Amino acid sequence: MRVVVTGASGGIGSAIVDLARSRGDYVVGISRRRNNADAQYGCDVLDLPCLEAAAREVGAVDGIALVHGHGDAAAWNKGVEDLEARDFLKPFETDVVGSFNVVKAFLRNLGPGSSIVLVSSTPAMVGDRYGIPYAAAKGALIALTRSLAKALSPIRVNAVALGPIATRWTTWISERELEGFRERTLLKRLGSPREAAEAIYWLLSPASSYVTGAVLVVDGGESL
Ligand SMILES: NC(=O)c1ccc[n+]([C@@H]2O[C@H](COP(=O)([O-])OP(=O)(O)OC[C@H]3O[C@@H](n4cnc5c(N)ncnc54)[C@H](OP(=O)(O)O)[C@@H]3O)[C@@H](O)[C@H]2O)c1
């Protein structure tokens, strides 16, 4: 396959880059920092002209994994009294508008049967006392996934809803809170970036050819 991965410099994005390359795929990585893809573009997902220029160079692709995400620990830890309207704008911009921008820029590169995967999170489904702007933006990503699945068929569009995955995100929180995360999963542990990448890769690949508009929960049973 030829695939585009955004967030390619991140914990889960770099795991997808490595997984896809190990399976012989050609990977285009998009992130502001360097990444390990075969070709890389240092675009911000809010910079549509940069994404469009990348799309013109890259040519036809079989799939896009949208693995970028807003990571602001400060907004994550705010309770209702401390949250302000502007705390909602960044997560919505990066996750929702950024994902839409990438799809729009690469639309002509995608043929029938190709696949787009968005990355949501379990708080989108079950809510979260903290990380309220994050949960709301990730919920919007599920609505975006289903809308794009309808609008772009026969291009397939799916999402994963990830539970706690051990990346830099899980270094923001105390050992006590981490223990709480582990305890809430049925498997009593965090997931690895590789486990998240395997699920995203399955949705990207023809192995999931009859799946569209779906949300695949990859959370060790946390949301049950
Ligand atoms: N880790 C978890 O427990 C967990 C759980 C549920 C869902 N998720 C989701 O999984 C995705 C990946 O998370 P991760 O844990 O791998 O996080 P990460 O290591 O912080 O990676 C985030 C990636 O997003 C990119 N990014 C952020 N803002 C960007 C922008 N404006 N333009 C372009 N790229 C941008 C970053 O690249 P640059 O900074 O180089 O641009 C980085 O590659 C996110 O959507 C996250 O919400 C993670």
The ligand as an SDF file (V2000), in Angstrom:
LIG
                    3D

 48 52  0  0  0  0  0  0  0  0999 V2000
   -1.9200    8.0220   24.0060 N   0  0  0  0  0  0  0  0  0  0  0  0
   -3.1520    7.7970   24.3860 C   0  0  0  0  0  0  0  0  0  0  0  0
   -3.4140    7.3010   25.4970 O   0  0  0  0  0  0  0  0  0  0  0  0
   -4.3040    8.1240   23.4700 C   0  0  0  0  0  0  0  0  0  0  0  0
   -5.5890    7.6930   23.8430 C   0  0  0  0  0  0  0  0  0  0  0  0
   -6.6530    7.9840   23.0040 C   0  0  0  0  0  0  0  0  0  0  0  0
   -6.4500    8.6730   21.8200 C   0  0  0  0  0  0  0  0  0  0  0  0
   -5.1930    9.1110   21.5040 N   0  0  0  0  0  0  0  0  0  0  0  0
   -5.0310    9.8580   20.2530 C   0  0  0  0  0  0  0  0  0  0  0  0
   -4.0680    9.2490   19.4420 O   0  0  0  0  0  0  0  0  0  0  0  0
   -3.4380   10.2530   18.6190 C   0  0  0  0  0  0  0  0  0  0  0  0
   -1.9330   10.1490   18.7480 C   0  0  0  0  0  0  0  0  0  0  0  0
   -1.6000   10.3050   20.1070 O   0  0  0  0  0  0  0  0  0  0  0  0
   -0.1210   10.0260   20.6780 P   0  0  0  0  0  0  0  0  0  0  0  0
   -0.3170    9.4470   22.0330 O   0  0  0  0  0  0  0  0  0  0  0  0
    0.7100    9.3180   19.6610 O   0  0  0  0  0  0  0  0  0  0  0  0
    0.3560   11.5420   20.8580 O   0  0  0  0  0  0  0  0  0  0  0  0
    1.7420   12.2950   20.5580 P   0  0  0  0  0  0  0  0  0  0  0  0
    2.8930   11.3720   20.7590 O   0  0  0  0  0  0  0  0  0  0  0  0
    1.6500   13.5540   21.3070 O   0  0  0  0  0  0  0  0  0  0  0  0
    1.6260   12.6090   19.0090 O   0  0  0  0  0  0  0  0  0  0  0  0
    0.8040   13.6530   18.5370 C   0  0  0  0  0  0  0  0  0  0  0  0
    1.1640   13.9010   17.0960 C   0  0  0  0  0  0  0  0  0  0  0  0
    0.3060   14.9230   16.5850 O   0  0  0  0  0  0  0  0  0  0  0  0
    1.0890   15.8020   15.8040 C   0  0  0  0  0  0  0  0  0  0  0  0
    0.4800   17.1130   15.7720 N   0  0  0  0  0  0  0  0  0  0  0  0
   -0.0750   17.7960   16.8200 C   0  0  0  0  0  0  0  0  0  0  0  0
   -0.5260   18.9860   16.4090 N   0  0  0  0  0  0  0  0  0  0  0  0
   -0.2560   19.0600   15.0710 C   0  0  0  0  0  0  0  0  0  0  0  0
   -0.4790   20.0380   14.0840 C   0  0  0  0  0  0  0  0  0  0  0  0
   -1.0930   21.2050   14.3700 N   0  0  0  0  0  0  0  0  0  0  0  0
   -0.0700   19.7910   12.8210 N   0  0  0  0  0  0  0  0  0  0  0  0
    0.5480   18.6260   12.5030 C   0  0  0  0  0  0  0  0  0  0  0  0
    0.7840   17.6490   13.3970 N   0  0  0  0  0  0  0  0  0  0  0  0
    0.3900   17.8650   14.6670 C   0  0  0  0  0  0  0  0  0  0  0  0
    2.4520   15.8140   16.4980 C   0  0  0  0  0  0  0  0  0  0  0  0
    3.4520   16.1090   15.5460 O   0  0  0  0  0  0  0  0  0  0  0  0
    4.3860   17.4240   15.5690 P   0  0  0  0  0  0  0  0  0  0  0  0
    4.3770   17.9820   16.9600 O   0  0  0  0  0  0  0  0  0  0  0  0
    5.7100   16.9120   15.0910 O   0  0  0  0  0  0  0  0  0  0  0  0
    3.7200   18.2940   14.5680 O   0  0  0  0  0  0  0  0  0  0  0  0
    2.5940   14.3550   16.9160 C   0  0  0  0  0  0  0  0  0  0  0  0
    3.1710   13.6080   15.8700 O   0  0  0  0  0  0  0  0  0  0  0  0
   -4.0100   11.5980   19.0910 C   0  0  0  0  0  0  0  0  0  0  0  0
   -5.0820   11.9550   18.2430 O   0  0  0  0  0  0  0  0  0  0  0  0
   -4.5440   11.2760   20.4750 C   0  0  0  0  0  0  0  0  0  0  0  0
   -5.5960   12.1250   20.8580 O   0  0  0  0  0  0  0  0  0  0  0  0
   -4.1150    8.8410   22.2860 C   0  0  0  0  0  0  0  0  0  0  0  0
  1  2  1  0
  2  3  2  0
  2  4  1  0
  4  5  1  0
  4 48  2  0
  5  6  2  0
  6  7  1  0
  7  8  2  0
  8  9  1  0
  8 48  1  0
  9 10  1  0
  9 46  1  0
 10 11  1  0
 11 12  1  0
 11 44  1  0
 12 13  1  0
 13 14  1  0
 14 15  2  0
 14 16  1  0
 14 17  1  0
 17 18  1  0
 18 19  2  0
 18 20  1  0
 18 21  1  0
 21 22  1  0
 22 23  1  0
 23 24  1  0
 23 42  1  0
 24 25  1  0
 25 26  1  0
 25 36  1  0
 26 27  1  0
 26 35  1  0
 27 28  2  0
 28 29  1  0
 29 30  1  0
 29 35  2  0
 30 31  1  0
 30 32  2  0
 32 33  1  0
 33 34  2  0
 34 35  1  0
 36 37  1  0
 36 42  1  0
 37 38  1  0
 38 39  2  0
 38 40  1  0
 38 41  1  0
 42 43  1  0
 44 45  1  0
 44 46  1  0
 46 47  1  0
M  CHG  2   8   1  16  -1
M  END
$$$$
